Amino acid sequence: MSEESSTVSNLPVVMATDQGEMSHTTGENDVTSSSSRGAAVYFECAVLVIGVIGTAANGLILYALVAAKQHKKHMLIVNQNVLDLYSCVFLIVTFGMKLFNIRLSGSLGYWLCMLIFSENLLWCGVYGSFCNLAVIAVERYLKVVHHVWHRNHVRKWMIYSAIVFTWISSFVHLMTVGFESSAVVDGACYGYVVWKDPASGVAYGIFYFLVGYVVVLAIFIFCYGKILMAIRRQAHVMASHSTAGSSIAQAQSNQIQSNVIKTMILVCAFYSIAWLPEKIYFLLMSLSLNLTLLGPDLQNIL
């Protein structure tokens, strides 16, 4: 296939080893390969279980929001659950396909690599989830800290536009990068490591770490830090000026706002902890051809 022959040339480490220097498979290599594949199967099964649990949980949350007629009041929260549900569904699809250990070839193999085995469709949902979390933080910040401005200027079409942006930006970004840096080599899919220009891979690794982690985390810290300060100020003001009649409704409203904010702070805290290893690994991967995000180790085809 033309795509295979063109992309193989983009693997300088692989091509640096002469064909005559490539050793034949030995019994020891077979044992190592079999052991590695066995570990991969266990990992893929574990990820499948996570995907099933995530799909059920997000589906249940969406059902609860619709049943309680809260989905129109919290569109960004609904979008977050839809993105997470999409990601969990494609987590099942992607790792379910990987369990079959298909040898990729021809046009079908190329497209399976670009869309499924490179995890491109899966990461579109994950990246959209990152973006939506940042949008939620900004929207909550404006609603609480700049309440008057939010009431006078923020309209529903802006929220809908933000939702559309999270989906379109994630697909355009990930599909562009995925097709540019993925390839089928010797029947295996190599995702996000086959760059025509190695400097582009390094630049994207740095960009991905800064924008996908540092900037998003800075938005979380700023927005929710300001929100907590504003809530404390409001609590002190209410405590000094409250009356028995007016304080009940206001307290209920504040409690709802506080619950939403506490939930989002918890989500963001888990985000900062859970995604740090992946962001660091991707950054290191962009600096070294001996690390891969997907598929076999590059050294296995030397």
C-alpha contacts under 8 A as a table, 3 or more apart, distances in Angstrom:
res1	aa1	res2	aa2	distance
1	M	4	E	5.39
1	M	5	S	6.51
1	M	105	S	7.84
1	M	106	G	5.91
1	M	107	S	7.51
2	S	5	S	5.24
2	S	6	S	6.13
3	E	6	S	5.28
3	E	7	T	6.10
3	E	110	Y	7.74
3	E	183	A	7.72
3	E	184	V	7.95
4	E	7	T	5.30
4	E	8	V	6.09
4	E	183	A	6.85
4	E	184	V	5.81
4	E	185	V	6.30
5	S	8	V	5.41
5	S	9	S	7.02
6	S	9	S	5.79
6	S	10	N	7.36
7	T	10	N	5.16
7	T	11	L	7.33
7	T	183	A	6.01
7	T	184	V	7.64
7	T	185	V	7.78
7	T	194	V	7.24
8	V	11	L	5.63
8	V	15	M	7.77
8	V	183	A	7.81
8	V	185	V	6.43
9	S	12	P	6.82
9	S	15	M	6.98
10	N	194	V	6.03
10	N	195	W	6.36
10	N	196	K	5.51
11	L	14	V	5.33
11	L	15	M	6.18
11	L	194	V	6.34
11	L	195	W	7.97
12	P	15	M	5.07
12	P	16	A	5.79
13	V	16	A	5.12
13	V	17	T	7.17
13	V	289	L	7.08
13	V	302	L	7.83
14	V	17	T	5.98
14	V	298	L	7.30
14	V	299	Q	7.73
14	V	301	I	6.81
14	V	302	L	5.44
15	M	18	D	6.83
15	M	302	L	7.98
17	T	21	E	6.44
17	T	22	M	7.10
17	T	302	L	6.19
18	D	21	E	5.24
18	D	22	M	6.82
19	Q	22	M	5.50
20	G	23	S	7.96
22	M	302	L	6.44
25	T	29	N	5.93
25	T	30	D	6.89
26	T	29	N	5.12
26	T	30	D	6.26
27	G	30	D	5.02
27	G	31	V	6.32
28	E	31	V	5.18
28	E	32	T	6.25
29	N	32	T	5.00
29	N	33	S	5.96
30	D	33	S	5.06
30	D	34	S	5.96
31	V	34	S	5.09
31	V	35	S	6.04
32	T	35	S	5.14
32	T	36	S	6.04
33	S	36	S	5.06
33	S	37	R	6.06
34	S	37	R	5.11
34	S	38	G	6.10
35	S	38	G	5.05
35	S	39	A	6.33
36	S	39	A	5.23
36	S	40	A	6.23
37	R	40	A	4.92
37	R	41	V	6.20
38	G	41	V	5.16
38	G	42	Y	6.52
39	A	42	Y	5.24
39	A	43	F	6.28
40	A	43	F	5.02
40	A	44	E	6.04
41	V	44	E	5.07
41	V	45	C	6.12
41	V	99	L	6.38
42	Y	45	C	5.17
42	Y	46	A	6.22
43	F	46	A	5.10
43	F	47	V	6.24
44	E	47	V	5.07
44	E	48	L	6.15
44	E	95	F	5.72
44	E	96	G	7.62
44	E	98	K	7.43
44	E	99	L	6.74
45	C	48	L	4.98
45	C	49	V	6.36
45	C	95	F	7.74
45	C	99	L	7.89
46	A	49	V	5.17
46	A	50	I	6.40
47	V	50	I	4.98
47	V	51	G	6.11
47	V	91	L	7.47
47	V	92	I	7.76
47	V	95	F	7.12
48	L	51	G	4.93
48	L	52	V	6.23
48	L	91	L	6.89
48	L	92	I	5.30
48	L	95	F	6.37
48	L	96	G	6.92
49	V	52	V	5.16
49	V	53	I	6.23
50	I	53	I	5.18
50	I	54	G	5.98
51	G	54	G	5.06
51	G	55	T	6.00
51	G	88	C	4.78
51	G	89	V	6.67
51	G	91	L	5.57
51	G	92	I	5.42
52	V	55	T	5.12
52	V	56	A	6.23
52	V	88	C	7.09
52	V	89	V	7.71
52	V	92	I	6.87
53	I	56	A	5.23
53	I	57	A	6.08
54	G	57	A	5.09
54	G	58	N	6.01
54	G	84	D	7.85
54	G	85	L	7.07
54	G	88	C	5.76
55	T	58	N	5.41
55	T	59	G	5.93
55	T	84	D	8.00
55	T	85	L	5.42
55	T	88	C	5.31
55	T	89	V	6.25
56	A	59	G	5.14
56	A	60	L	6.06
57	A	60	L	5.15
57	A	61	I	6.26
58	N	61	I	5.04
58	N	62	L	6.16
58	N	81	N	5.82
58	N	82	V	7.53
58	N	84	D	6.87
58	N	85	L	5.53
59	G	62	L	5.20
59	G	63	Y	6.17
59	G	81	N	7.98
59	G	85	L	6.73
60	L	63	Y	5.05
60	L	64	A	6.15
61	I	64	A	5.03
61	I	65	L	6.22
61	I	81	N	7.50
62	L	65	L	5.13
62	L	66	V	6.25
62	L	78	V	6.78
62	L	81	N	6.70
62	L	82	V	7.68
63	Y	66	V	5.21
63	Y	67	A	5.94
64	A	67	A	5.05
64	A	68	A	5.98
65	L	68	A	5.25
65	L	69	K	6.06
65	L	70	Q	5.14
65	L	71	H	5.25
65	L	78	V	7.76
66	V	69	K	4.87
66	V	70	Q	6.11
66	V	71	H	5.39
67	A	70	Q	7.75
68	A	71	H	7.89
69	K	72	K	7.06
70	Q	73	K	5.31
70	Q	74	H	6.42
71	H	74	H	5.42
71	H	75	M	5.90
71	H	78	V	6.17
72	K	75	M	5.58
74	H	77	I	5.33
74	H	78	V	6.30
75	M	78	V	4.98
75	M	79	N	6.09
75	M	159	I	7.56
76	L	79	N	4.91
76	L	80	Q	6.15
76	L	132	N	7.25
76	L	135	V	7.99
76	L	136	I	6.34
76	L	159	I	7.36
76	L	163	I	6.96
77	I	80	Q	4.99
77	I	81	N	6.41
77	I	136	I	7.58
78	V	81	N	5.15
78	V	82	V	6.18
79	N	82	V	4.94
79	N	83	L	6.08
79	N	132	N	7.63
79	N	163	I	6.79
80	Q	83	L	5.19
80	Q	84	D	6.17
80	Q	129	S	6.15
80	Q	132	N	6.31
80	Q	133	L	7.28
81	N	84	D	4.99
81	N	85	L	5.92
82	V	85	L	4.96
82	V	86	Y	6.05
83	L	86	Y	5.05
83	L	87	S	6.15
83	L	125	G	5.47
83	L	126	V	7.29
83	L	128	G	6.76
83	L	129	S	5.82
84	D	87	S	4.99
84	D	88	C	6.15
84	D	125	G	6.88
84	D	126	V	7.20
84	D	129	S	6.71
85	L	88	C	5.11
85	L	89	V	6.18
86	Y	89	V	5.19
86	Y	90	F	6.32
86	Y	122	L	7.88
86	Y	125	G	6.18
87	S	90	F	5.27
87	S	91	L	5.97
87	S	122	L	5.45
87	S	123	W	7.34
87	S	124	C	7.91
87	S	125	G	4.97
87	S	126	V	6.08
88	C	91	L	4.81
88	C	92	I	6.39
89	V	92	I	5.27
89	V	93	V	6.38
90	F	93	V	4.72
90	F	94	T	5.70
90	F	121	L	6.97
90	F	122	L	5.21
91	L	94	T	5.27
91	L	95	F	6.06
91	L	122	L	6.20
92	I	95	F	5.58
92	I	96	G	5.61
93	V	96	G	5.13
93	V	97	M	6.18
93	V	116	I	7.93
94	T	97	M	5.33
94	T	98	K	6.37
94	T	116	I	5.55
94	T	117	F	6.38
94	T	119	E	6.56
94	T	122	L	7.45
95	F	98	K	4.78
95	F	99	L	6.29
96	G	99	L	5.38
96	G	100	F	7.38
97	M	100	F	5.68
97	M	101	N	7.46
97	M	102	I	7.87
97	M	117	F	7.79
98	K	101	N	5.35
98	K	102	I	7.16
98	K	117	F	7.03
103	R	109	G	7.80
103	R	187	G	4.79
103	R	188	A	6.36
104	L	108	L	7.64
104	L	109	G	4.22
104	L	110	Y	7.05
104	L	112	L	7.80
104	L	113	C	7.63
104	L	184	V	7.09
104	L	187	G	4.45
104	L	188	A	6.11
104	L	189	C	7.42
105	S	108	L	6.79
105	S	109	G	4.50
105	S	110	Y	6.75
105	S	184	V	7.79
105	S	187	G	5.94
106	G	109	G	5.33
106	G	110	Y	6.33
107	S	110	Y	5.00
107	S	111	W	6.30
108	L	111	W	5.31
108	L	112	L	6.07
109	G	112	L	5.07
109	G	113	C	6.08
109	G	184	V	7.62
110	Y	113	C	5.18
110	Y	114	M	6.22
110	Y	183	A	7.48
110	Y	184	V	6.36
111	W	114	M	4.96
111	W	115	L	5.99
111	W	116	I	7.87
112	L	115	L	5.41
112	L	116	I	5.20
112	L	117	F	6.11
113	C	116	I	5.65
113	C	117	F	4.60
113	C	118	S	5.38
113	C	182	S	7.70
113	C	183	A	7.20
113	C	184	V	6.77
113	C	189	C	5.47
113	C	190	Y	7.89
113	C	191	G	7.82
114	M	117	F	6.76
114	M	118	S	5.63
114	M	119	E	7.83
114	M	120	N	6.65
114	M	178	G	6.71
114	M	179	F	6.16
114	M	182	S	6.67
114	M	183	A	7.51
114	M	191	G	7.84
115	L	118	S	6.20
115	L	119	E	6.37
115	L	120	N	5.11
115	L	121	L	5.68
116	I	119	E	5.01
116	I	120	N	6.21
116	I	121	L	6.42
116	I	122	L	7.69
117	F	120	N	7.61
117	F	189	C	6.43
117	F	191	G	7.77
117	F	294	L	7.90
118	S	178	G	7.38
118	S	182	S	7.04
118	S	189	C	6.65
118	S	190	Y	6.87
118	S	191	G	4.71
118	S	192	Y	7.57
118	S	294	L	6.62
119	E	122	L	5.12
119	E	123	W	6.07
119	E	191	G	7.86
120	N	123	W	5.25
120	N	124	C	6.29
120	N	174	L	6.51
120	N	175	M	6.63
120	N	178	G	6.23
121	L	124	C	5.22
121	L	125	G	7.01
121	L	171	F	7.98
122	L	125	G	5.64
122	L	126	V	6.64
123	W	126	V	4.73
123	W	127	Y	5.82
123	W	174	L	7.12
124	C	127	Y	5.30
124	C	128	G	6.09
124	C	167	W	7.83
124	C	170	S	5.14
124	C	171	F	5.33
124	C	174	L	5.95
124	C	175	M	7.87
125	G	128	G	5.03
125	G	129	S	6.13
125	G	167	W	7.70
125	G	170	S	7.19
126	V	129	S	4.99
126	V	130	F	6.48
127	Y	130	F	5.08
127	Y	131	C	6.44
127	Y	170	S	5.65
128	G	131	C	5.08
128	G	132	N	6.08
128	G	166	T	5.03
128	G	167	W	5.72
128	G	169	S	7.50
128	G	170	S	5.14
129	S	132	N	5.06
129	S	133	L	6.15
129	S	166	T	7.62
130	F	133	L	5.32
130	F	134	A	6.57
130	F	212	G	7.33
130	F	216	V	7.63
131	C	134	A	5.25
131	C	135	V	6.31
131	C	166	T	5.82
132	N	135	V	4.90
132	N	136	I	6.07
132	N	163	I	7.36
132	N	166	T	6.03
133	L	136	I	5.12
133	L	137	A	6.28
133	L	268	C	7.81
134	A	137	A	5.10
134	A	138	V	6.35
134	A	216	V	6.18
134	A	219	I	6.56
134	A	220	F	6.83
135	V	138	V	5.18
135	V	139	E	6.09
135	V	162	A	7.33
136	I	139	E	5.07
136	I	140	R	6.00
137	A	140	R	5.24
137	A	141	Y	6.08
137	A	219	I	7.24
137	A	220	F	6.16
137	A	223	C	5.94
137	A	224	Y	6.88
137	A	264	M	7.91
138	V	141	Y	5.01
138	V	142	L	6.24
138	V	219	I	7.59
138	V	223	C	6.25
139	E	142	L	5.24
139	E	143	K	6.14
140	R	143	K	5.07
140	R	144	V	6.10
140	R	223	C	7.75
140	R	227	I	7.78
140	R	261	I	7.66
141	Y	144	V	5.42
141	Y	145	V	5.59
141	Y	146	H	7.25
141	Y	223	C	5.30
141	Y	224	Y	6.85
141	Y	226	K	7.15
141	Y	227	I	5.89
142	L	145	V	5.49
142	L	146	H	4.83
142	L	147	H	6.27
142	L	149	W	7.58
142	L	150	H	5.77
143	K	146	H	5.79
143	K	147	H	4.70
143	K	150	H	5.44
143	K	151	R	7.55
144	V	147	H	5.25
144	V	227	I	6.33
144	V	230	A	7.13
144	V	231	I	7.84
145	V	226	K	7.04
145	V	227	I	6.14
145	V	230	A	6.02
146	H	149	W	5.49
146	H	150	H	6.09
147	H	150	H	5.08
147	H	151	R	6.12
148	V	151	R	5.16
148	V	152	N	6.20
149	W	152	N	5.21
149	W	153	H	5.88
149	W	154	V	7.72
150	H	153	H	5.43
150	H	154	V	5.15
151	R	154	V	6.12
154	V	158	M	6.61
154	V	159	I	8.00
155	R	158	M	5.43
155	R	159	I	6.91
156	K	159	I	5.13
156	K	160	Y	6.28
157	W	160	Y	4.99
157	W	161	S	5.97
158	M	161	S	4.96
158	M	162	A	6.17
159	I	162	A	5.08
159	I	163	I	6.31
160	Y	163	I	5.04
160	Y	164	V	6.24
161	S	164	V	5.09
161	S	165	F	6.04
162	A	165	F	4.96
162	A	166	T	6.34
163	I	166	T	5.33
163	I	167	W	6.77
164	V	167	W	5.36
164	V	168	I	6.15
165	F	168	I	5.19
165	F	169	S	5.64
166	T	169	S	5.55
166	T	170	S	6.13
167	W	170	S	5.40
167	W	171	F	6.37
168	I	171	F	5.33
168	I	172	V	6.07
169	S	172	V	5.26
169	S	173	H	5.88
170	S	173	H	5.25
170	S	174	L	5.92
171	F	174	L	5.38
171	F	175	M	5.68
172	V	175	M	5.49
172	V	176	T	6.01
173	H	176	T	5.40
173	H	177	V	6.29
174	L	177	V	5.17
174	L	178	G	5.66
175	M	178	G	5.01
175	M	179	F	5.97
176	T	179	F	5.58
176	T	180	E	6.16
177	V	180	E	5.06
177	V	181	S	6.03
177	V	192	Y	7.40
178	G	181	S	5.38
178	G	182	S	5.73
178	G	191	G	6.93
178	G	192	Y	6.03
179	F	182	S	5.65
179	F	183	A	7.97
180	E	192	Y	7.92
180	E	194	V	7.67
180	E	195	W	6.72
180	E	196	K	7.93
181	S	191	G	6.46
181	S	192	Y	4.57
181	S	193	V	5.59
181	S	194	V	4.52
181	S	195	W	4.84
181	S	196	K	7.66
182	S	189	C	7.31
182	S	190	Y	5.48
182	S	191	G	4.25
182	S	192	Y	5.12
182	S	193	V	6.33
182	S	194	V	5.39
182	S	195	W	7.70
183	A	189	C	5.92
183	A	190	Y	5.36
183	A	191	G	6.57
183	A	194	V	6.48
184	V	187	G	6.06
184	V	188	A	5.47
184	V	189	C	4.59
184	V	190	Y	6.16
185	V	188	A	5.35
185	V	189	C	6.44
185	V	190	Y	7.15
188	A	295	G	6.46
188	A	296	P	7.30
189	C	294	L	7.38
189	C	295	G	5.64
190	Y	193	V	6.49
190	Y	194	V	7.09
190	Y	292	T	7.59
190	Y	294	L	5.93
190	Y	295	G	5.45
190	Y	296	P	7.61
191	G	194	V	7.16
191	G	292	T	7.76
191	G	293	L	6.72
191	G	294	L	5.56
191	G	295	G	7.27
192	Y	195	W	7.65
192	Y	292	T	7.99
192	Y	293	L	7.12
192	Y	294	L	7.92
193	V	201	G	7.40
193	V	285	M	7.88
193	V	286	S	7.31
193	V	289	L	7.39
193	V	292	T	6.59
193	V	293	L	7.67
195	W	198	P	5.69
195	W	200	S	6.92
195	W	201	G	5.99
196	K	200	S	7.87
197	D	200	S	5.37
197	D	201	G	6.99
198	P	201	G	5.15
198	P	202	V	6.51
199	A	202	V	5.08
199	A	203	A	6.11
200	S	203	A	5.04
200	S	204	Y	6.05
201	G	204	Y	5.17
201	G	205	G	6.12
201	G	286	S	5.53
201	G	287	L	7.78
202	V	205	G	5.12
202	V	206	I	6.38
202	V	283	L	7.82
202	V	286	S	4.94
202	V	287	L	5.75
203	A	206	I	5.31
203	A	207	F	6.14
204	Y	207	F	4.84
204	Y	208	Y	5.86
204	Y	286	S	7.68
205	G	208	Y	5.13
205	G	209	F	6.26
205	G	282	F	6.38
205	G	283	L	4.80
205	G	284	L	7.87
205	G	285	M	7.79
205	G	286	S	5.25
205	G	287	L	7.87
206	I	209	F	5.25
206	I	210	L	6.17
206	I	283	L	6.14
207	F	210	L	5.24
207	F	211	V	5.88
207	F	212	G	7.79
208	Y	211	V	5.46
208	Y	212	G	5.24
208	Y	213	Y	7.59
208	Y	279	K	7.63
208	Y	283	L	7.70
209	F	212	G	5.36
209	F	213	Y	5.48
209	F	214	V	6.75
209	F	279	K	5.60
209	F	280	I	7.19
209	F	282	F	7.76
209	F	283	L	6.43
210	L	213	Y	5.63
210	L	214	V	4.80
210	L	215	V	6.00
211	V	214	V	5.97
211	V	215	V	4.96
211	V	216	V	6.53
212	G	215	V	6.63
212	G	216	V	6.11
212	G	279	K	7.82
213	Y	216	V	5.30
213	Y	217	L	5.79
213	Y	272	S	7.61
213	Y	275	W	7.88
213	Y	276	L	7.49
213	Y	279	K	7.05
214	V	217	L	5.21
214	V	218	A	6.06
215	V	218	A	5.02
215	V	219	I	6.25
216	V	219	I	5.12
216	V	220	F	6.35
217	L	220	F	5.02
217	L	221	I	6.20
217	L	268	C	7.93
217	L	272	S	6.78
218	A	221	I	5.17
218	A	222	F	6.08
219	I	222	F	5.28
219	I	223	C	5.93
220	F	223	C	5.41
220	F	224	Y	5.83
220	F	225	G	7.87
220	F	265	I	8.00
220	F	268	C	6.91
221	I	224	Y	5.61
221	I	225	G	5.56
222	F	225	G	5.22
222	F	226	K	6.14
223	C	226	K	5.31
223	C	227	I	6.18
224	Y	227	I	4.78
224	Y	228	L	6.08
224	Y	261	I	7.80
224	Y	265	I	6.99
225	G	228	L	5.32
225	G	229	M	6.39
226	K	229	M	5.14
226	K	230	A	6.18
227	I	230	A	5.05
227	I	231	I	6.14
228	L	231	I	5.13
228	L	232	R	6.26
229	M	232	R	5.28
229	M	233	R	6.34
230	A	233	R	5.11
230	A	234	Q	6.19
231	I	234	Q	5.08
231	I	235	A	6.11
232	R	235	A	5.03
232	R	236	H	6.34
233	R	236	H	5.26
233	R	237	V	6.31
234	Q	237	V	5.07
234	Q	238	M	6.06
235	A	238	M	5.18
235	A	239	A	6.08
236	H	239	A	5.13
236	H	240	S	6.45
237	V	240	S	5.37
237	V	241	H	6.25
238	M	241	H	5.21
238	M	242	S	5.13
238	M	247	S	7.64
239	A	242	S	5.71
242	S	246	S	6.96
242	S	247	S	5.53
243	T	246	S	5.68
243	T	247	S	5.72
244	A	247	S	5.72
244	A	248	I	7.00
245	G	248	I	6.40
246	S	249	A	6.19
246	S	250	Q	6.63
247	S	250	Q	5.13
247	S	251	A	5.77
248	I	251	A	5.09
248	I	252	Q	6.26
249	A	252	Q	5.16
249	A	253	S	6.27
250	Q	253	S	5.12
250	Q	254	N	6.11
251	A	254	N	5.06
251	A	255	Q	5.98
252	Q	255	Q	4.98
252	Q	256	I	6.33
253	S	256	I	5.28
253	S	257	Q	6.37
254	N	257	Q	5.04
254	N	258	S	5.90
255	Q	258	S	4.94
255	Q	259	N	6.08
256	I	259	N	5.18
256	I	260	V	6.36
257	Q	260	V	5.28
257	Q	261	I	6.20
258	S	261	I	5.10
258	S	262	K	5.98
259	N	262	K	5.12
259	N	263	T	6.13
260	V	263	T	5.19
260	V	264	M	6.28
261	I	264	M	5.09
261	I	265	I	6.09
262	K	265	I	5.09
262	K	266	L	6.20
263	T	266	L	5.15
263	T	267	V	6.25
264	M	267	V	4.94
264	M	268	C	6.09
265	I	268	C	5.07
265	I	269	A	6.08
266	L	269	A	5.08
266	L	270	F	6.30
267	V	270	F	5.23
267	V	271	Y	6.14
268	C	271	Y	4.77
268	C	272	S	6.23
269	A	272	S	5.26
269	A	273	I	6.45
270	F	273	I	5.20
270	F	274	A	5.71
271	Y	274	A	5.29
271	Y	275	W	5.75
272	S	275	W	5.86
272	S	276	L	6.15
273	I	276	L	5.71
274	A	277	P	7.03
275	W	278	E	5.36
275	W	279	K	6.20
276	L	279	K	5.19
276	L	280	I	6.17
277	P	280	I	5.22
277	P	281	Y	6.04
278	E	281	Y	5.08
278	E	282	F	6.07
279	K	282	F	5.23
279	K	283	L	6.22
280	I	283	L	5.07
280	I	284	L	6.22
281	Y	284	L	5.04
281	Y	285	M	5.93
282	F	285	M	4.88
282	F	286	S	6.23
282	F	293	L	7.30
283	L	286	S	5.29
283	L	287	L	6.77
284	L	287	L	5.17
284	L	288	S	6.41
284	L	291	L	7.81
285	M	288	S	5.20
285	M	289	L	6.81
285	M	290	N	7.63
285	M	291	L	5.11
285	M	292	T	6.32
285	M	293	L	7.43
286	S	289	L	7.36
288	S	291	L	6.00
289	L	292	T	7.34
289	L	298	L	7.26
290	N	297	D	7.11
290	N	298	L	5.91
290	N	299	Q	6.53
291	L	297	D	6.78
291	L	298	L	7.12
292	T	295	G	7.14
292	T	296	P	7.50
292	T	297	D	6.07
292	T	298	L	6.91
296	P	300	N	6.69
297	D	300	N	5.42
297	D	301	I	7.74
298	L	301	I	5.89
298	L	302	L	7.12
299	Q	302	L	5.23
